Amino acid sequence: MLEEVLHWLDLRPGQTVVDLTVGLAGHGREIVQRIGPHGTYVGLEWDPETMALARQALQDAPNVNLFSENMVELPSVLATLGLQHVDGVLLDAGPNLWQLTAPHRSLAHDSDVGLDMRMSPATQTVTAAQVVAEATEAELRQILRVTLTESEARRIARAIVRAREREPIRTTRQLAEIILAATPPPAKYTGRMPMPALLAFRIHVNAEIDNLRDGIRAAASALRPGSGRLVVLTFHSAEFRVCRQVMKELARGCICPPRMVQCACGRKPRLRLLTSRPLAPDEDSLRRSGPQCRSCRLHAAQAV
Ligand SMILES: C[S@@+](CC[C@H](N)C(=O)[O-])C[C@H]1O[C@@H](n2cnc3c(N)ncnc32)[C@H](O)[C@@H]1O
């Protein structure tokens, strides 16, 4: 949703813009062009391999500041640059297409390399293989509940426990086969999107929901009061839910229970929601970005 992102960021020459998830710099290159030689682009990317690709993609652009950091580190990145406020923040959640398909990254359902799934192996200690091997059945069920119904999660958690008693689960392909064998025929995986049960393990290993929540909060605090714009792209219902919840919370300010006559929390609204409903890609966007973007939703807000 490139055009829509650029529209809602409302970029002008000379602005300072943060891209919390640089990826392969598809959005980044356009942002840099629109803010021009007097603008400042600050990019964060947790995955060092992706960051190396992004550096190449942005090597000729002026005033580009790239950090191999988790998005939740935004406050310290801005402090390093001596920046207090920024004019725009883009958060395009989840993995990039290269990570999803690179055979050595173990995110693809047919990957035969070690079951890892970490975005940043140097800073994260727990792999998906460890989770699958060590979590109790109840913990597995809880992990899977993020993307599955209670009964699906129960069935797959049990199947994983039985399978690992026979032999260690070492690869994503092995895990995917166990999941498929435990999935009733009408719900069989079509191969189009990340398999929901695998997605649940990726979300867990990378604390994706916590990072998204904290990333949105950090972004809202960094926006220039009165004008700074925030655009968030989500790709599945777990991201969608947390994004809506945090953005509404930031737009509401006060978090006191409704029964309280007077506010005791003292929180003020930080954002004004610009998109009353999240936007879905139109047919034109789908033609340009591909059908894998069908579940993408755009949420935009402005600092108050
Ligand atoms: C959907 S892609 C971004 C694509 C990018 N907008 C583009 O146009 O190329 C999301 C990126 O965020 C990165 N990422 C995931 N979690 C992150 C986090 N907590 N902090 C920073 N980057 C993260 C992933 O490695 C991935 O490259």
The ligand as a MOL file (V3000), in Angstrom:
LIG
                    3D

  0  0  0     0  0            999 V3000
M  V30 BEGIN CTAB
M  V30 COUNTS 27 29 0 0 0
M  V30 BEGIN ATOM
M  V30 1 C 7.0080 -5.8610 6.3060 0
M  V30 2 S 8.7000 -5.6230 6.4570 0 CHG=1
M  V30 3 C 8.9440 -3.9340 6.0190 0
M  V30 4 C 8.9850 -3.6860 4.5590 0
M  V30 5 C 9.3890 -2.2850 4.2220 0
M  V30 6 N 8.3850 -1.3310 4.6390 0
M  V30 7 C 9.6570 -2.1570 2.7450 0
M  V30 8 O 8.9740 -1.3610 2.0820 0
M  V30 9 O 10.5610 -2.8350 2.2520 0 CHG=-1
M  V30 10 C 8.9630 -5.5620 8.1740 0
M  V30 11 C 10.4130 -5.4920 8.5930 0
M  V30 12 O 10.4480 -5.2460 9.9930 0
M  V30 13 C 11.5160 -5.9530 10.5650 0
M  V30 14 N 11.1790 -6.1410 11.9650 0
M  V30 15 C 10.4080 -7.0980 12.5350 0
M  V30 16 N 10.3000 -6.8900 13.8480 0
M  V30 17 C 10.9970 -5.7610 14.1150 0
M  V30 18 C 11.2440 -5.0280 15.2960 0
M  V30 19 N 10.7560 -5.4140 16.4810 0
M  V30 20 N 11.9960 -3.9030 15.2080 0
M  V30 21 C 12.5060 -3.4980 14.0090 0
M  V30 22 N 12.3190 -4.1780 12.8580 0
M  V30 23 C 11.5510 -5.2810 12.9150 0
M  V30 24 C 11.5740 -7.2490 9.7920 0
M  V30 25 O 12.8710 -7.7790 9.8670 0
M  V30 26 C 11.1930 -6.7640 8.3730 0
M  V30 27 O 12.3140 -6.5000 7.6020 0
M  V30 END ATOM
M  V30 BEGIN BOND
M  V30 1 1 1 2
M  V30 2 1 2 3
M  V30 3 1 2 10
M  V30 4 1 3 4
M  V30 5 1 4 5
M  V30 6 1 5 6
M  V30 7 1 5 7
M  V30 8 2 7 8
M  V30 9 1 7 9
M  V30 10 1 10 11
M  V30 11 1 11 12
M  V30 12 1 11 26
M  V30 13 1 12 13
M  V30 14 1 13 14
M  V30 15 1 13 24
M  V30 16 1 14 15
M  V30 17 1 14 23
M  V30 18 2 15 16
M  V30 19 1 16 17
M  V30 20 1 17 18
M  V30 21 2 17 23
M  V30 22 1 18 19
M  V30 23 2 18 20
M  V30 24 1 20 21
M  V30 25 2 21 22
M  V30 26 1 22 23
M  V30 27 1 24 25
M  V30 28 1 24 26
M  V30 29 1 26 27
M  V30 END BOND
M  V30 END CTAB
M  END
